[in-house]
Amino acid sequence: MFGPNGSGDAVGTWLLLMLLGAAGCAGGGLLAWSGRWRRWYRPVDTPIRYAPLAAVPFGLGCLIELAATVLPLPLAGRQIVVSALFACLLLSLLLFLHFPEQIRPAWIRRLDLDAEAEKARATGEGGPAAR
């Protein structure tokens, strides 16, 4: 990756970074989504709890950038790539801040319901005294 004068090979380094970003973000996020990787999830109220799932659009953006770097595109194609990258980055940020319940995987919804039921039992909500 580095030339004889110590400078980085910009294209090679960029391709390697995009490949690693795509594999880490999209690959890890899809493993988390499918339920193959569940150890990361804890039912706590922080935005970080859905970070692997929110990283999927960022990983897809890395794949788009990887393809755009390898394939020469005309001006219109480059503008579409820039718009798609911006949309992927914005979607990742929005999903990180608030991950809607409707698009959460079923295994997370079940864990969340179990955690809410456990919390209700511990606090006594919904029992005979609540009537």
N, C-alpha and C positions, 0 to 999 in steps of 0.2 A: 503494500500500500504506500510505502514511502520511497521516494526517489533518492538518488545519490546525494542530493544537496539537503536532504532532510524535509523537503516540502511534501505535503500529502498529495497523493493522486486523487484529485477532487472527484472525478467521475466514479472511480472504483470505490472510494470511501463512501460516497453518497449512495451508490447502489447497495453496498454492504449494510449501511445504516437503514435504508428503506426495507431491505429484506429482513433484517433483524426486528425492525419495528412492526412489520406486517406479521411476522411469525409470533412475536411476543404478544402484541395487542390483539390481533384478530384470532390467532390460534388459541391463546389462553382464554380469550373471551368466549369463543365458541365452545371450548371445553367446559368452561363454567356454565354456559347457557344450557348445554346438553345434560349437565349434572355429573359428568365424568370427574370434574374437579369441584368438590363441595367443601373442602376444608377452609377455604377463604371466607365463607359466609358466616356471619354472626348476626342474629336478629337484634341489632341495636339501632338507635335512632341517630345515625350520622350519615352524611352524604357519601362517605368512603365505602359504605357497605355494598354499593353496586358498582364499584370502580372497574372490576374485570368485565362486567357486561357493558359499561359505558365506553370501554376502550375498543369495542368492536368497530364502530365507525372510523375511529382513528387508524386502526389497522387496515381497513379498506382504503382509506386515503393514502396510506403508505404503499399499498399495492398499485393504486392509480398512479402515484408518483413514480414508482419503479417502472411501470410500463411506459409512462410518458418520457422518462429519461432514456430508455433503451430505443424506443421508436421515435423517429423524427416526425413531428406533427406540423401541419400548416398553422397559420395564425388563428383561425377559427377553432381548431382543435386545442391549441394551447389555452385559449380563453375558456373553453369548456372544462379543461382540466383544472384551471385555477378556480373556477366556480365550484366544481365538484370537491376540490380540496377544502375550500372555505366551508362548504356545506357539511363535510365530514367533521371538520374541526369544531364547528358550531354545534352540531348534533351531539358530539362527544361531551362537550361542555354542558349542554342542557341536560343530557341524561345523567351526567355526574351530579349536577345540582338537584335534580328531581327526576327519579325514575318512575314513570307511571305504573300503577298496579296492573293495568290491562296488558302490558307487554312483558311483565315479569314471567319467568318460567314457572311452570306448575309446581315444581318441587320447592321453589322459594315461597310461593303462595301458601303451600301446606305448612311449611315451617313457620311462616308469619302467623297463620291462624293458630297453630299450636302454642306459639309464644304468647299470643293475646289471650288464649284460654287459660294458660298457666298464670299469667299476670292477673286475670280476673279471679281465679281461684285464690291466689295469694292475698289479694286485697279484699276479697269477700264481695265483690260486685256481682249483682245478678242473683244473689241468694235470697232467702226468705226475709231478711231484714231490709232488703231494698224495696220490698213491696209496700 
